[in-house]
Amino acid sequence: MEPSPAKGKPQGRLLVSTTLDAKDELEERLERCVGIVTSLTNGLSEREANDAITANVCKGPQQHEEVCLGLFALLLTEPPQAQRCYRDLTLVNRDGMNVILIKINQILMEKFLKLQDVCRTQLVWLVRELVKSGVIGADGVLMTLMKQIAGGDITSKNLWLAENVLDILLDQREWVLKSGMLIAMSVYTYLRLIVDHGTPALLVLRQKEVDLCIGLLREKFMECFIIGRDLVRLLQIVARIPEMELLWKDLLHNPQALSPQFTGLLQLLTARTSRKFLACRLTPDMETKLLFMTSRVRFGQQKRYQDWFQRQYLSTAESQSLRCDLIRYICGVVHPSNEVLSSDILPRWAIIGWLLTTCTSNVAASNAKLALFYDWLFFSPEKDSIMNIEPAILVMHHSMKPHPAITATLLDFMCRIIPHFFPPLEGQVRQGVFNSLTFIMEKRVLAHLAPLFDNPKLDRELRSMLRERFAEFCSSPSPPTEGRDEGESVSLEMDNHVLLDKEDGCYDNTEAAFSDDEEEVNNKGEGNKKREFRFHPIKEAVIEEPADITPFVDQLDDTMKEKVLQLQKGSDTEAHCEVMQEIVDLVLEEDFDSEQMSTLASCLAELFKGHFRGDVLPDDITEESLEESVCKPVCLVFRNLCQMQEDNSGFSVLLEMLAELYQKQPKIGYHLLYYLRASKAAMGKMSLYESFAQATALGDLHTCLMMDMKACQEDDIRLLCYLTPSIYTEFPDETLRSGELLNMIVAVIDSTQLQELMCHVMIGNLVMFRKDSVLNILISGMETFEQYSAWQLFLAHSIPLETIIPILQHLKYKEHPEALSCLLLQLRREKPSGEMVKMVLSRPCHPEDQFTTSILRHWAALLIKNNNMPRKRQSLRSSSSKLAQLTLEQILEHMDNLRLNLSNTKNSFFTQTPILQALQHVQASCDEAHKMRALLQASQVTAQAPASSPRSRKGAVTPVSNEEESASSSASVGLPKATSFLNPV
């Protein structure tokens, strides 16, 4: 199934483009590199050409990259030269193909849809060759390529890609079995694709996919177990296929047949599915469009984006199955920040409602509802996230008035899934749904559930079933009257939406035949009131009411009362600032009654609450816009404080005033930080914040700073990034001693903000790590993108790698893959020192953990190439004795893995004289019961061989059995993580 060539497009060398498209930067660069390679080799024989490009590569990193990319581009665009280009690439590259792997990932993630068909074919061919060569990182590229296989798409190009990737997995099975993540990703991908390939014309392809999945599930079930509960969902859909049915029966009734560690279905269903699997079934283009809609499109303006998405991906009968992938992705991966949730950006529930209304197949609709409620069934507040279950309850809540049929069918599904999902686990499913509803109430996603469960819009039978199933949630403190919408959303820990107005067409689906006009007429008090779905935090909705300072103002003396009332009446900012200055002057007078301070603070907090809404930082940051942003009345207190000397008696009075304001309005803390950072009048006065912190009830700089930065993180991520350099610079003892602030930052920043912070670090404006605390900070538990961000920020610093090498002893290959991936890529660029080798060898030896073996192999190859073996190995031998916890058995285990890896190379690392001498010395002092005799025996045989010439020494390598050869090949692949899979989106 070769992809058919595109028609009607000008044929560039790499990318399809039109006459209106600007020249692509990547394509231009690759063409320049092709020109460099061509100029070096033009008119030369093959041998002379090899010598020319090799000599050029040796000049430096830039020349190395240019030659590699030139050969790469020629390989993609000139199929007849592909074999020669790949051979040359393997000969001249000096970085384990790293430049090529990065470029392939970039093309796959950003340019794949625009690739010429010839280039697409060549790219798949190249990935196959990288896999066959066992290049470290090839598994990551293969997983990125797999992501490009679209679900719900049986066009020839998509089928061609699915089949070619499948062939790579089947042909290189032994290699696949070495990467647990690749096994799991392959099973998840092809279990999902089997659903699309049920037509007679595709049965041969489907059978190959079934064979792959069955083989991997039966042979490596615990590697597939890491998928989590969605593995059961996918298997359930394909369980009627005969081979799958046998596996399904074992899963239900004989779990030990799959793995001794597998205790049964419940063990799998209680494991939350990792985001990386939910994200892998959306192509990069789908993912980008969905993320755009959930972060940039305003609610009410989504129709044209939804129409485009539907035309592109949801317009065919086969695309019905894609809706499940989209819903699972939205529930499990798209978790908007508080900033987005508090805005009028298109909410997740509205997109899901639209997807449900566009289902035209009963099977697809049923599967889509299961996808929506799937995390409810075995929900545990300790393991699962409220964000996974929030969309379902909000779809039902917001659909009740405009589309009651949607709410009714979802409520009916929720009731019926409890006994019918899996009868033996009915009790656990019931508890999971009960936990979900309880947690929804606790987190105040909805104020109460009675208006939803006992609504007159629902038919009697459904209401009766809901009362029977969920009696605990069917009564509310104030019984709802007919027509009254009592199900108001309450803030989800201040990160949800409130329903204000407009119900009609909330999914922008004009085709949907849901109407409640008659019921609208009957609703008392609602007949003439148009409502609109708009989203704002509850706190903002309440703020629209006039400030009420009546309880406080009468407690002030007459002069102060007059000034405060002037603030209440006026609306001009400049006039407010003048009045505020007068209030400050009154506070600073000697006869000011300090007992009024708390009352005054209450009045000011109420009057100025509008100042603490919305974004603080201007959209366009200039000196003028910054100065304008700090010209609010409340900033007058900050300005007066900055103008005073600390020994001035008024200084402590103003600090007391701010401390009282802080109790009434906690946001005053980060607003003070912003003023000290942004205002020219506060230049060099950041230390004032420390005085403020000590004056507050908290009385502690670290606690106050962390609380204020946390509040800033929740309210305004841009402001958090803006404050970060100055906070780290001014308060290093408070920020660098722990990872608390770093965790706050990496939990919410996006890739653009990460890059900006890295630039600050490299410029010298920001230091986020110091040597004495970096280890504890980097090893702290974080999600994948958070870990990736933390490591990128660390690598932007100039801290020597030796500083963090001790972390290797603490990193576990299943729990810290992001850290290990970053360290592996850094270590491969370093010349091995004795300390590095010690720490690498200090890792526990585990058959699935290839970290130590892969880096030792890389270093060994470097040492052989440089012919500098004795000095390097002497460094290792002399330093290894200094590491008390590094046992002889541990060293030999790692070295034996290295032996198996190197047994098929031309130059054996272990034929080097110093290595043989060291191993013979160890053998002489080693008891017979030692586990790693294989390495010592191999060295003995090698040492007995004639050593008169290098050639004879090479031939003296111990012959290996078939079993050892298998072990060698299975250990030769590293990097179980894909570089493009360090952040699932």
Sequence and secondary structure as in RCSB ss.txt:
>XXXX:A:sequence
MEPSPAKGKPQGRLLVSTTLDAKDELEERLERCVGIVTSLTNGLSEREANDAITANVCKGPQQHEEVCLGLFALL
LTEPPQAQRCYRDLTLVNRDGMNVILIKINQILMEKFLKLQDVCRTQLVWLVRELVKSGVIGADGVLMTLMKQIA
GGDITSKNLWLAENVLDILLDQREWVLKSGMLIAMSVYTYLRLIVDHGTPALLVLRQKEVDLCIGLLREKFMECF
IIGRDLVRLLQIVARIPEMELLWKDLLHNPQALSPQFTGLLQLLTARTSRKFLACRLTPDMETKLLFMTSRVRFG
QQKRYQDWFQRQYLSTAESQSLRCDLIRYICGVVHPSNEVLSSDILPRWAIIGWLLTTCTSNVAASNAKLALFYD
WLFFSPEKDSIMNIEPAILVMHHSMKPHPAITATLLDFMCRIIPHFFPPLEGQVRQGVFNSLTFIMEKRVLAHLA
PLFDNPKLDRELRSMLRERFAEFCSSPSPPTEGRDEGESVSLEMDNHVLLDKEDGCYDNTEAAFSDDEEEVNNKG
EGNKKREFRFHPIKEAVIEEPADITPFVDQLDDTMKEKVLQLQKGSDTEAHCEVMQEIVDLVLEEDFDSEQMSTL
ASCLAELFKGHFRGDVLPDDITEESLEESVCKPVCLVFRNLCQMQEDNSGFSVLLEMLAELYQKQPKIGYHLLYY
LRASKAAMGKMSLYESFAQATALGDLHTCLMMDMKACQEDDIRLLCYLTPSIYTEFPDETLRSGELLNMIVAVID
STQLQELMCHVMIGNLVMFRKDSVLNILISGMETFEQYSAWQLFLAHSIPLETIIPILQHLKYKEHPEALSCLLL
QLRREKPSGEMVKMVLSRPCHPEDQFTTSILRHWAALLIKNNNMPRKRQSLRSSSSKLAQLTLEQILEHMDNLRL
NLSNTKNSFFTQTPILQALQHVQASCDEAHKMRALLQASQVTAQAPASSPRSRKGAVTPVSNEEESASSSASVGL
PKATSFLNPV
>XXXX:A:secstr
       SS B SSBB  TTS   HHHHHHHHHHHHHHHHHTT  HHHHHHHHHHHHTT HHHHHHHHHHHHHHH
HH GGGHHHHHHHHHHH SSTTHHHHHHHHHHHHHTGGGB HHHHHHHHHHHHHHHHTT TTHHHHHHHHHHTS 
TT   HHHHHHHHHHHHHHHHTHHHHTT HHHHHHHHHHHHHHHTT  SGGGHHHHHHHHHHHHHHHHHSHHHHH
TT THHHHHHHHTTTSHHHHHHHHHHHH GGGT TT   HHHHHTS   HHHHHHTS HHHHHHHHHHHHT BTT
  HHHHHHHHHHHSSSSGGGGHHHHHHHHHHHT    HHHHTTTB  HHHHHHHHHHT   HHHHHHHHHHHHGG
GTT  TTTS HHHHHHHHHHHHHHTTT HHHHHHHHHHHHHHHHHS GGGHHHHHHHHHHHHHHHHHTTSBS SH
HHHT TTS HHHHHHHHHH GGGS  SS   TT     B  STT S EEEEE TTTT  TT     HHHHHHSTT
TTT   EEEEE HHHHHHTS    HHHHTTS HHHHHHHHHHHH   HHHHHHHHHHHHHHHHSTT  GGGHHHH
HHHHHHHTGGGGSS SS SS  HHHHHHHT STTHHHHHHHHHS TTSHHHHHHHHHHHHHHHH TTHHHHHHHH
HHH GGGTT TTHHHHHHHHSSS  HHHHHHHHHHHHHHH HHHHHHHHHHHHHH HHHHSSSSHHHHHHHTT  
HHHHHHHHHHHHHTS     TTTHHHHHTS   HHHHHHHHHHHHHS   GGGTGGGGGT  TTT HHHHHHHHH
HHTTS   HHHHHHHHTS   TT  HHHHHHHHHHHHHHHHT HHHHHHHHHHHHTT TT  HHHHHHHHHHHHH
HHTTSSS GGGSHHHHHHHHHHHHT  TT TTHHHHHHHHHHHHS  SSHHHHHHTS    HHHHHHHHHTS   
 S GGGS   
